[in-house]
Amino acid sequence: HAEVAALLGVRRGVVAVARRDLADAERALAAAEGARALLARLGLGADWPVVGTSAATGEGVAELAAALGGVAREEAPGGDGEAWLPLDRAFALAGAGVVATGALRRGGLSVGDAVEVLPRGLRASVRSIHSHGRSLDRVGPGRRVAVALRGVERRDVAPGDALAAPGLALAASALLDARVAVLPSAPRALARGEPLRLLIGTREVGARLRPLGRDRVEPGEEAVAQLALDAPVAVPARERFVLRL
């Protein structure tokens, strides 16, 4: 899990030492030091705050919430730029129409904005926005949101799709150029034509690896490659992803 977090670009977080009620101080300290050593080895940073917690007694739970809140406030990005919202749910709601949910990855989104449903290329507009039970006129990246849409039917929107500002001008493609890093812990090298699963945004699709200028990528190595996909996707440049065997 820590390796996947590193691949996805996570750089700030909190170490929670769980079951603190069952461990003495020496064992809890060893667990914290082991976690920090792992983070440092993966390039995630060894300065994350450490909080001892116990779900059984409630020890440290409030402190953990406060520490996570501090990281969220420190990392809160602005809402500038074009919106990109990968969707994990879509449903029809009486009085609201089609509602799509996800975590806003890029840019800002406002009521009345024009959006494009990708990779289908359909146009819609934002009727309303809700986040954690609150109605908002505008939302910035990093928030979980529910967006009510005008101009599309329920059958037009599905999990794995994304909402994007038309200004992003994203085109759906079954070929992606990427830099692929094979984890040192991978069980073997990845060979040309290797069948893989690509996870990007909220989409999962079959992919075959085509490394440039080589036939395989060994554990611990990086390579520029092309991914040939089983179905088209539309994603912004430099978006991070995960490949699974």
Disulfide bonds with the S-S distance in Angstrom:
none
